[in-house]
């Protein structure tokens, strides 16, 4: 990447982006090493979006009640990104509805392997039945069998999960996007009773027609009313009344270790729910080179399994409140396979802030994010050795870019081309991901301290951040 505020892939690290689920290898291998302020929320009065107040601190399990797209564009480099694919039309989905258009080989292979696996199991069962005379009969449950005991806490947790899934599913929809290049399937969350729906931009960008399938199976044509590529978010509208809006939680209050559910349509399997925890907070990831967003920050990492088709869905807590929209999954840079149990969701506070503007204006009028205003390059040991740099890691300032008012805060503060940024507010910066996470999660006007290496000397420079332009990438 050649723009600091639009970071480039780390040199020498392979990247891939399969609709929503291919991300730079190693991008989440270590903690960001900084404490980022939560993205500004635009909740409350006047937004039209439902927000639930925080649960009381003495809440217990007993009173707790209720996040590509199958994203399978057919050709490499299609809007929204996608691995090489194409070929024959796939078999109908498990729901019975045909999936016209081309799919990636990856997903076709998964479907075929699933069918073969079922056939293999059937053959094994048939073989066992042929020799059933030599086998003991299987035990079936009867009233005389002692029940397996479970703790009250486990039972309460199970009931809470069931209640949350049941309560939230009516607010989660399937989105089918169709265009000349093929078809993509993703998920979305109902924002208002009269039909506004939020999803990932990569679910809809580059397509021309959209169909929303509600939880009751009813299908409705939809129109895109607003897109924000740099946040990978979009809002659609269907003509309907009486829909059940998702309830927004406060993602800044999410805690590592808390239980969450991911609801959506993975691989086109409608109304699926998976269970996990919040694994980490304030992660940073790039969708480059094929995704719409150069850099996403403040992400919620979760162990709840998410797959192609979960994009734009819901990641909810055990109150049934939205804390994020599943968007990315880590993948191996060596073979491109999805890393199990490592998924990323755009935090609900950011979703609410952006979606409100898209509903009102059709575009993002104010990013609400800090902006440093430099063009930079990741410093590696190889780059440092080849150019005699005074640091082995960090971000090399190669140029400057303007904020929303047409100035570079970094240049105004005295940074020069050739400087290497190695820390922000005392927290180490090893590359573009670290720097973007530290900057974009700050408010415009925030004062930060940059540690830089200039030549062979280290020094500190104070910078007042500008506002990231609404159309900036990264």
C-alpha positions in Angstrom: 0.0 0.0 0.0 1.3 3.4 -0.8 -0.9 5.6 1.4 -0.5 5.7 5.2 -4.1 6.5 5.7 -4.8 3.9 3.0 -2.3 1.2 4.2 -0.8 -1.2 1.7 -0.3 -5.0 2.4 2.8 -5.7 4.4 5.7 -6.4 2.2 6.4 -10.1 1.8 3.1 -11.1 3.4 0.6 -12.7 1.0 -2.9 -11.4 1.1 -6.2 -12.7 -0.2 -9.8 -11.6 0.0 -12.6 -14.0 -0.7 -15.6 -11.9 -0.7 -15.7 -11.0 3.0 -13.5 -13.7 4.3 -10.0 -13.5 3.0 -7.7 -11.2 4.9 -4.0 -10.6 5.2 -2.2 -13.5 6.8 -0.6 -12.5 10.1 -2.8 -9.3 10.4 -4.2 -10.7 13.6 -1.2 -12.6 14.8 -0.4 -10.1 17.5 -2.3 -7.6 19.6 -2.4 -4.1 18.1 -0.6 -2.9 21.1 -2.7 0.2 21.7 -5.8 1.2 23.4 -8.2 2.7 20.8 -11.1 4.9 21.6 -14.4 3.3 20.3 -15.8 4.6 17.1 -18.3 7.4 17.7 -21.8 6.3 17.9 -24.8 8.1 16.6 -27.5 6.5 18.6 -30.4 7.8 20.6 -33.0 10.3 19.6 -33.5 11.1 16.0 -31.6 8.2 14.5 -34.7 5.9 14.0 -32.5 3.0 15.0 -33.4 0.9 18.1 -30.8 1.1 20.9 -31.1 -1.0 24.1 -29.9 0.5 27.3 -27.0 -1.3 29.0 -28.0 -4.3 31.2 -27.8 -3.8 34.9 -24.6 -4.8 36.5 -26.4 -7.4 38.7 -27.8 -9.2 35.6 -27.7 -13.0 35.9 -28.1 -15.9 33.5 -31.7 -16.3 34.8 -32.8 -12.8 33.7 -30.8 -12.5 30.5 -33.1 -12.8 27.5 -33.1 -11.9 24.3 -23.1 -10.8 12.3 -19.3 -12.3 0.7 -22.2 -13.2 1.2 -22.3 -16.6 -0.2 -20.5 -13.8 -1.7 -19.5 -15.6 -4.8 -18.9 -13.3 -7.6 -18.0 -15.3 -10.6 -14.9 -13.6 -11.8 -11.7 -12.6 -10.2 -11.4 -9.0 -9.4 -15.2 -8.4 -9.5 -16.5 -5.7 -7.2 -16.5 -7.0 -3.6 -13.6 -9.3 -4.4 -13.5 -13.0 -4.9 -11.2 -15.9 -5.6 -10.8 -17.3 -9.1 -14.0 -19.2 -9.9 -16.7 -19.8 -12.4 -17.8 -22.9 -14.2 -21.1 -24.7 -14.2 -24.1 -23.6 -12.3 -24.2 -25.1 -8.8 -26.8 -27.5 -7.5 -29.8 -26.1 -5.7 -29.0 -24.9 -2.2 -30.1 -27.0 0.8 -33.1 -24.7 1.1 -34.3 -26.0 -2.2 -34.1 -22.6 -4.0 -31.9 -22.7 -7.1 -28.8 -20.5 -7.1 -28.5 -19.3 -10.7 -25.3 -17.8 -11.9 -21.7 -18.9 -11.4 -20.0 -19.6 -8.1 -16.4 -19.8 -7.0 -14.8 -23.2 -7.3 -14.2 -23.1 -3.5 -17.8 -23.1 -2.6 -18.8 -25.5 -5.4 -16.2 -27.9 -4.0 -17.6 -27.6 -0.5 -21.1 -28.5 -1.7 -19.8 -31.5 -3.7 -17.7 -32.8 -0.9 -20.8 -32.5 1.4 -22.8 -34.6 -0.9 -20.0 -37.2 -1.2 -19.6 -37.3 2.5 -23.3 -38.0 3.0 -23.0 -40.8 0.4 -20.0 -42.3 2.2 -21.8 -42.3 5.5 -24.8 -43.9 3.9 -22.7 -46.6 2.5 -21.1 -47.3 5.8 -24.5 -47.5 7.5 -25.7 -49.9 4.8 -22.7 -52.1 5.4 -23.3 -52.2 9.1 -26.9 -53.1 8.6 -25.9 -56.1 6.4 -24.0 -57.4 9.4 -26.6 -56.3 12.0 -27.0 -59.9 13.3 -23.7 -59.8 14.9 -24.2 -56.4 16.6 -25.8 -55.6 19.9 -29.0 -53.5 19.5 -28.7 -49.8 20.0 -29.9 -48.3 23.2 -32.9 -45.9 23.0 -33.9 -43.4 25.7 -36.5 -44.6 28.1 -37.9 -43.4 31.4 -35.8 -46.0 33.1 -32.5 -44.6 31.9 -30.9 -42.2 34.4 -30.8 -38.7 32.9 -27.5 -37.0 32.4 -27.4 -34.1 34.9 -26.4 -30.6 33.9 -25.8 -27.7 36.1 -28.3 -24.9 36.5 -25.8 -22.5 35.0 -25.4 -24.7 31.8 -29.2 -25.0 31.5 -29.7 -21.3 31.9 -27.0 -20.6 29.3 -28.6 -23.0 26.8 -32.0 -21.3 27.4 -30.5 -17.9 26.9 -28.9 -18.9 23.6 -32.1 -20.4 22.3 -34.1 -17.3 23.3 -31.6 -15.0 21.7 -31.6 -17.0 18.4 -35.4 -17.1 18.3 -35.7 -13.4 19.1 -33.1 -12.1 16.7 -33.7 -14.3 13.6 -36.7 -12.2 12.4 -34.4 -9.2 12.2 -31.8 -10.9 10.0 -32.4 -11.4 6.2 -30.8 -13.0 3.2 -29.7 -10.7 0.4 -29.3 -12.1 -3.1 -27.4 -9.7 -5.5 -27.5 -10.3 -9.2 -25.5 -8.7 -12.0 -23.8 -9.4 -15.3 -20.9 -11.1 -13.5 -23.0 -13.5 -11.6 -24.6 -13.6 -8.2 -23.7 -13.1 -4.6 -25.5 -14.1 -1.5 -25.1 -12.4 1.9 -27.0 -11.3 4.9 -28.5 -8.1 6.3 -30.0 -6.6 9.4 -33.4 -4.8 9.5 -32.9 -1.2 10.7 -36.5 0.0 10.6 -40.0 -1.4 10.5 -40.6 0.2 7.1 -37.8 -1.7 5.4 -34.3 -0.1 5.7 -31.7 -2.8 5.9 -27.9 -2.6 6.5 -25.4 -5.0 5.0 -21.8 -5.0 3.8 -21.0 -3.0 0.8 -19.2 -5.9 -0.8 -22.5 -7.8 -0.8 -24.1 -5.3 -3.1 -21.5 -3.3 -5.0 -21.1 -4.1 -8.7 -24.6 -5.7 -8.9 -27.8 -4.3 -10.4 -30.7 -6.1 -8.8 -31.3 -7.3 -5.2 -33.8 -9.6 -3.5 -34.3 -9.8 0.2 -35.6 -12.9 1.8 -37.2 -12.5 5.2 -37.0 -15.0 8.0 -40.6 -16.2 7.1 -39.5 -17.0 3.5 -41.1 -14.0 1.9 -39.1 -12.4 -0.8 -39.0 -8.7 -1.6 -37.2 -6.6 -4.3 -34.7 -4.1 -2.8 -33.0 -1.0 -3.9 -29.6 0.3 -2.6 -30.1 3.8 -1.0 -26.6 4.4 0.1 -23.1 2.9 0.1 -19.9 3.7 2.1 -17.1 1.7 0.5 -14.4 2.8 3.0 -16.4 1.3 5.9 -17.7 -1.6 3.7 -21.3 -0.8 4.7 -24.4 -0.2 2.6 -28.2 0.3 3.2 -31.0 -1.1 1.1 -34.7 -0.4 1.2 -37.6 -2.8 0.7 -41.3 -1.8 0.5 -42.7 -3.3 3.6 -44.2 -2.4 7.0 -44.2 -4.2 10.4 -40.7 -5.6 10.1 -38.8 -6.3 13.3 -35.7 -4.0 13.6 -32.5 -5.3 15.1 -31.7 -3.7 18.5 -28.3 -2.0 18.7 -26.0 -2.6 21.6 -23.1 -0.5 22.6 -20.0 -2.1 21.1 -17.7 0.0 23.2 -18.9 -2.0 26.2 -18.1 -5.4 24.6 -15.8 -7.5 26.8 -13.3 -10.2 25.8 -14.7 -13.5 26.8 -18.4 -12.6 26.6 -20.7 -15.0 24.8 -22.0 -14.1 21.3 -24.1 -15.5 18.5 -23.5 -15.0 14.8 -26.7 -15.1 12.7 -26.9 -15.1 9.0 -26.9 -17.3 5.9 -23.6 -19.0 5.6 -23.2 -20.8 2.2 -26.8 -19.9 1.6 -28.1 -21.9 4.6 -30.8 -19.6 5.8 -31.3 -18.6 9.4 -28.2 -20.2 10.7 -26.8 -19.4 14.2 -23.4 -20.2 15.6 -22.1 -19.6 19.1 -18.8 -18.3 20.4 -17.1 -15.6 22.4 -15.6 -12.2 21.8 -12.0 -13.1 21.3 -10.4 -9.7 21.0 -11.3 -6.0 20.5 -10.0 -3.1 18.4 -8.6 -5.3 15.6 -7.4 -3.7 12.3 -7.7 -5.4 8.9 -7.3 -4.5 5.3 -9.6 -5.7 2.6 -7.1 -4.7 -0.1 -6.6 -5.4 -2.9 -10.0 -6.7 -3.9 -12.4 -5.5 -1.1 -14.1 -2.1 -1.1 -12.5 -0.9 2.2 -8.8 -0.2 2.3 -8.6 -0.4 6.1 -11.2 -1.4 8.8 -10.4 -0.6 12.4 -12.0 -1.2 15.8 -13.1 -4.7 14.7 -14.6 -7.2 17.1 -12.8 -10.5 16.8 -15.0 -13.6 17.5 -14.7 -17.3 17.7 -18.3 -17.8 16.6 -17.9 -19.6 13.2 -18.6 -17.3 10.2 -18.5 -18.4 6.6 -19.2 -16.9 3.2 -22.8 -15.8 3.3 -22.5 -14.4 6.9 -21.4 -11.1 5.6 -23.7 -8.3 6.7 -25.5 -10.5 9.3 -25.6 -10.1 13.0 -23.1 -10.7 15.9 -25.2 -10.3 19.0 -24.7 -10.6 22.7 -26.9 -12.6 25.1 -29.3 -9.7 25.4 -30.0 -10.1 21.7 -28.3 -6.7 21.0 -26.2 -6.2 17.9 -22.5 -5.6 18.7 -21.2 -6.1 15.3 -21.7 -7.0 11.6 -19.6 -10.1 10.5 -17.5 -9.0 7.6 -14.1 -10.7 7.5 -12.5 -14.0 8.3 -8.8 -14.8 8.5 -7.4 -17.1 5.9 -4.1 -18.9 5.4 -1.8 -17.0 3.1 -0.3 -20.4 2.0 -3.4 -22.2 0.8 -6.2 -19.7 1.1 -8.2 -21.8 3.5 -10.4 -20.0 6.1 -8.9 -20.1 9.6 -11.5 -21.7 11.8 -12.8 -19.6 14.7 -11.2 -16.3 13.6 -13.8 -13.9 12.3 -14.2 -10.1 12.4 -17.2 -7.8 12.8 -17.6 -4.1 12.2 -18.6 -2.7 15.6 -22.2 -1.8 16.0 -21.4 1.8 17.1 -19.7 2.4 13.8 -22.5 0.6 11.9 -25.1 2.9 13.6 -23.1 6.0 12.9 -22.7 5.2 9.2 -26.1 3.7 8.5 -27.9 6.7 9.9 -26.1 8.9 7.4 -26.7 6.5 4.5 -30.4 6.5 5.4 -30.6 10.3 5.6 -28.3 11.4 2.8 -27.5 8.3 0.7 -23.8 8.8 1.4 -21.3 9.4 4.2 -21.2 13.1 4.8 -18.8 13.0 7.8 -16.5 10.2 8.7 -16.0 11.1 12.3 -12.6 9.6 12.2 -9.1 11.0 12.9 -6.8 11.6 9.9 -3.0 12.0 9.9 -2.6 12.8 6.2 0.5 10.9 5.1 1.3 8.5 2.3 3.5 5.8 3.7 5.2 2.4 3.3 5.7 -0.4 5.7 9.3 -0.6 6.9 10.8 -4.1 6.8 14.3 -5.3 7.6 14.9 -5.7 3.8 13.7 -2.2 3.0 15.8 -0.8 5.9 18.9 -2.6 4.8 18.5 -1.6 1.1 18.0 2.1 1.9 20.1 2.5 5.1 17.0 3.4 7.2 17.4 4.2 10.9 14.6 1.8 12.0 13.8 -1.9 11.2 10.0 -1.4 11.5 7.5 1.3 11.4 6.0 3.4 8.6 8.1 5.4 6.2 6.6 8.8 5.2 6.7 8.9 1.4 4.3 11.8 0.9 1.2 13.6 2.2 -2.5 13.6 1.7 -5.2 16.1 2.7 -8.0 15.8 5.3 -11.6 16.9 4.9 -10.6 20.6 4.9 -7.8 20.2 2.4 -4.7 20.1 4.6 -2.3 17.5 5.9 -2.1 17.5 9.7 1.1 15.6 9.6 2.8 18.1 7.3 1.5 21.1 9.3 3.0 19.5 12.4 6.5 19.3 10.8 6.7 15.7 9.5 9.0 15.3 6.5 9.3 12.7 3.8 11.8 10.1 4.9 10.7 10.2 8.5 9.8 6.8 10.0 6.9 6.7 12.5 7.6 4.1 15.1 5.1 4.9 17.9 1.8 6.7 18.5 1.2 7.9 22.1 4.0 5.7 23.2 2.6 2.5 21.6 4.8 0.8 19.1 3.8 1.0 15.4 5.2 -1.8 13.3 3.4 -1.0 10.1 0.3 0.5 8.4 -2.2 -1.6 10.2 -1.0 -0.5 13.6 -0.9 3.2 12.5 -4.4 3.1 10.9 -5.8 1.5 14.0 -4.3 4.1 16.3 -5.4 7.1 14.1 -8.8 6.1 12.7 -10.2 5.3 16.1 -9.4 8.8 17.4 -11.8 11.7 17.0 -11.0 14.6 14.7 -9.2 17.3 16.7 -7.5 14.8 19.0 -3.9 15.6 20.0 -1.5 12.7 19.5 2.2 12.2 20.1 4.3 10.6 17.3 7.7 9.1 17.9 9.7 9.3 14.7 13.1 8.4 13.5 14.7 11.1 11.3 18.0 10.0 10.0 19.7 8.4 13.0 17.9 10.5 15.6 14.6 9.7 17.4 12.3 12.6 18.3 8.7 13.3 19.3 6.3 15.4 17.3 2.8 16.5 18.5 0.0 16.4 15.9 -3.6 17.6 16.0 -5.6 15.2 13.8 -7.9 16.3 11.0 -11.0 14.4 9.9 -10.8 11.6 7.4 -12.4 12.6 4.1 -15.7 10.8 3.6 -14.5 9.3 0.4 -11.0 8.4 1.5 -9.9 4.7 1.1 -8.1 3.4 4.1 
